[in-house]
Amino acid sequence: MKKASTIMIIGSLFLLGLFYFPLWNIMLGAPQYPEPLGMDIYISGIKGLSEFDLQNIDGLNHYIGMKTIPKDGEMWEFEVFPSVILTMVVLGIFIGLFGFLGKLSYKWFIGWFLIMSILGIMGMYDFNEWLTDYGSNLSPNAIIKVVNADGTPMTYKPPLLGYQKMLNFDVTSLPEKGAWMMFIGMTLTLVAFYLGWRSHKNGIT
Amino acid sequence: MKKYSTYLATMLGSFLILSGCGNPDGKANSNGALASSNAEKVYVAPGEQDEFYAFMSGGYSGNLTVYGLPSGRMFKEIPVFSQFPTSGYGYSEETKPMLETSFGFVPWDDSHHPDISQTKGELDGRWIFINGNNTPRIARISLSTFETEEIIELPNSAGNHSSSFVTENTEYVVAGTRFSVPIPQRDMPINEYKGNFKGSLSFISVDPNNGHMDLKFQILMPGFNYDLSHPGRDKSHGWFFFTTYNTEEANSLLEVNASQNDKDFIAAINWKKIEEYVNNGGGTKMPANYAHNVYNESTHMATSTMKKEVLTVDPLKVPGAVYFLPTPKSPHGVDIDPTGEFIIGNGKLSADLTVHSFDRMIAAIEAKKFDGEAYGIPILKFDDVLAGTVKSGGLGPLHTEFDGKGNAYTTFFISSEVVKWNLETWEVIDRKPTFYSVGHLMIPGGNSRKPFGKYVVAMNKITKDRYLPTGPELEHSAQLYDITGDKMELLYDFPTHGEPHYAAGIPADLLAPKSKKIYRLDENEHPYAVTSPAEAKVVRDGNEVHVYMSMIRSHFTPDNIEGIKVGDKVYFHITNHEQDFDVPHGFAMIGQNTSELLVMPGQTKSSVWEPKEPGVWPFYCTDFCSALHQEMQGYVRVSPANSDVPLKFSLGE
């Protein structure tokens, strides 16, 4: 159980990566952008891959009537996400510590994992909602209005995951280092649960 | 007599070689495997980039053109000494001061010899320098922005031809006068030239941090013509070598009268010695009047200051600083090999090349073996300094470059060829025709300690039938040769803009990574810049009106202006708010008596418009910047001089 608890602590600490590395990345390449424009989505805000990428994405998007990319402080998520993650890290460390001291059952490990998974899914859902709004809530005075074959206005929601062709742009959306660290951390807490369960079954504390 | 017959035999031999070489017209064999492999060697596939940059002087265009090698594609014309409506250089308020001189605004020059800055004798790719030949000037061009940053005028100089070559660590960029003149200038009979005129050799120090140039001293030499020059390198670092002609000091019909002496001189200048003399307070300060024009990348503006004094040095007052090396037949180029040992005099009226030895020169100086003097300057004995003679078999040698593998390549103007020869044996290894009448040649880094001996480019003076005819006036022609093998191979032929004299080449990987993409708007210190469209405004001051305008895809802010009157002087100060690579915007106003402006991202440029008629006059963006480029336009309402239409400006109202 000491080993399991240690892994639980390490697993929770992996979430700290989200404070340093982006969670998600969206790249936009086009014939006239051989060096693609890119945005890195952090839990605390959105940054350009290169310094002026966001400004240039906004500049291009104004033609099709899209809103500008939210700045720091323009989305409640970027205020809440860091505290949620920090809370989960602290909670995970405490669970691990108490597990180490034999004050808590290994079942708490899976409990933490389930809460984190639900929060993660909620986060992804929220992110997808924002992408949908960003890509389809277009200005009625847009300079360029493109309609689909069925006559509906074309929308520009970037893919949540994977590749999509949008007008002249090739858009790719993939998890970034922060997300990978979170996945590893969460997997470690599952491992901790398994080891805890095994040592419990074998009667070792 | 014996010597003469050897000479004749060599000549004959060379003609035999020439005519024996099956492909003398340089046209590709129609079915040879050779021709197809040559095509591959110069083919840079779409999307691929060239291996070298080549900077070719524009000659009478006054500019500098940038090419890629081996493709021969032209990338840019950098305006230097000439007004350039493409970008507004020399027309915009910010760049007009760049072309100020002591003679006033001179909108043109004749640019000759570009040279890239060096550190420890190797190309460092910080700056490229080039000389204006006609109204003596030296320019410094940034190799991160590829824009002219500084121009300094040279007093006491005329026909600034033996310029602009840098010393091994870019301590100095050196400029010599081709025409000797009265110093100081004065009203005197021309035929009293001899003994009265002087030739000035200028040493311009270069600040290692920002490249700023300062005319540190001028050596006042006898009144010969100083034709070309090159620095010593490695062991001969600290010396500078100048060719002379017209040591006869003729003042008329020079083609005959300046070709009488069997030998002219290469002047060897120990500039370290003179520098020390000057640093210790030596030299004479002389009143002068010359312009120093500096462009500031932060303010995007140039300023011109007139300098009033120059430090001159009488070479006789610095013993051991200047010597003459007799060199046959009005030498044109003087070129120093990568080791610094060989000083090659290209005697343009001769068939042979004279190679002097630096070591032998030092030995002769130490042994004081002099053969008289000219105006007090010791002349060394020809035989004491001679390292060897290249019996080239060609006629009219002009310039030599080096491949760093012990070979030299010399152009022959009269016999239209490049000759490859060995630097130890003086034997000719190969010769290839050029088309036609070649002047300079260029191997990237070929005049440094470290040449990149892959290609040589021959720059020709006569084009004739090489390309589709374009009336009497033709661009010049250049040929590219592969020099990696024993024999040179003609790969390609391409036209060049203006009249390239010399050129400078450098591997692309030394420059391309540091080429600037945009100017940062947050670093723009132009006094009339607007860094946010909210700051855009129109301000009247008497009959001067200043329009602070911004532009971004695809509109100007403001784009409607009213309250301008006939007789006003309207300054448009336009800031490009893009921070995206390769998104310039232009500005042109109907009837404006100047050029358009092409403004790079983050940059501010200004131009003046003096409306002459009441009306509503449009302006527009001249660069097809975006899908809405045609919509990027605006109007200025001009009212009669006595009207009281209020000043008003707007966007989107």
Interface residues (C-beta under 8 A of the other chain):
Chain A: E35 E51 F52 Q55 N56 G59 Y63 I143 I144
Chain B: I518 I552 R553 E578 Q579 D580 F581 A627 L628
